[in-house]
Amino acid sequence: MDADAFERQLYLCRREIEHRTKEIHGFYMPSFSNRLISYKALAMPAALRAFYLDFSDPDYEVASDSASLDHALELLILSDRSPEHAMCMLVPPAYRNDEDISDELRAF
């Protein structure tokens, strides 16, 4: 199994765990990845670097605290969309009053 297929299997496992534990109050699984560690905390960004020393390690990638957006982005990337394409799907441009945006971009 290649790395991308393994990552997709881990995603599906996480979704199954979330489904089976939805009745457990307070249970939350920020990620289940062989590439990324997600931290969940109520703290200011400056405090996180002091608390989680591995944030200073260049081998670690820092993720945001917006769990729903993170999960949606993860799903889109695992379905072979580029990060740029996935982000455009999740955060479309404000086009309502912009006459310079093409019809193609509006339809996207």
N, C-alpha and C positions, 0 to 999 in steps of 0.2 A: 504494500500500500504506500503510495507516495505521500509527501508531507501535506499537500492540500486535501487529499482524501481523508487522511487521518484527522486533520483540523475540522473537516465537515462532520466526521463521525463524533468527535468530541462535542461539537455544537449540538448535534441531535441528542446525545446523551444528556447534556445539560438541560435541554428543553424537556426531556422526559423526567429528569429529576425534579425540575421546577413544577411540572404538571402533578407529579405524585406527592409533592410536599406542599401544595398550595394551601392545605388546611393547617399547616404548622405556622402559628403566628410568629412573625419576626424572622422566618427563614428567608435568606436571600443569598443567591449565588452570583457574584458579580461577573465571573468568567469561568471558563473551563477550557483552557487553551494550552497547547504546548509551545506557543510563541509569546504569549502576553500574560502578565500578571496585573490584575485590576484590584485596586485597593478601594474600600468603601469607608469613608470617615467624614465626620463633621468637624472640619478644621479649615483654617485659612491656608492657602497654598504655601506661604512662607513657613508655616509650622510643619507641613508635611515633609519637607526636605530635611529638617532637623530630626524628625521622628523616624522616618523611613530612610535609612542611610543608603540603601540600594538605589534610590533616586539619583544619587550622584554618580552611579556606575553607568558609563555610556552604553553598556550592553542591554540596559533596560529601557523600555519605551514607556512613557508616561501617558495614561489615558484620562479622560475627563470624568466628571462625576455625574454625568447625565446618562443614567442607566438605560432608559428606553431608546435614546438616540444611539448609544453605543451598541445595543443589541440589534437594532435595525441596520446600522452600518455593518456590523459583523455579518449578518445574514446576507446582505447585498454583496459584500466582498467574497463571501464563501460561495456565492452563486456566479462567480467569475466576472463580476463587474469590477472595473478599476476603481480605486479609492476616489478618484476625481468624479467619475460618473455617479458613483453611489452618493457622494456628498451633494452633487447637483440634484439628485432625486430627493434627498432628504431636506435640503435647504435651497429651494428654488429662488431665482432672482426675483426681486420686487418689480414686476413688469406692468402692473395695472395702469400706471400713468406714464410709462416710458414708451414713447412712440418709436424709439430707435431699435427696440428689440424685435427680431424677426418673428414671423408667424411660426416658423419651425421651432424656435426656442420657446415660444409661448405654449406650443402644443406639447413640448417635452414635459 
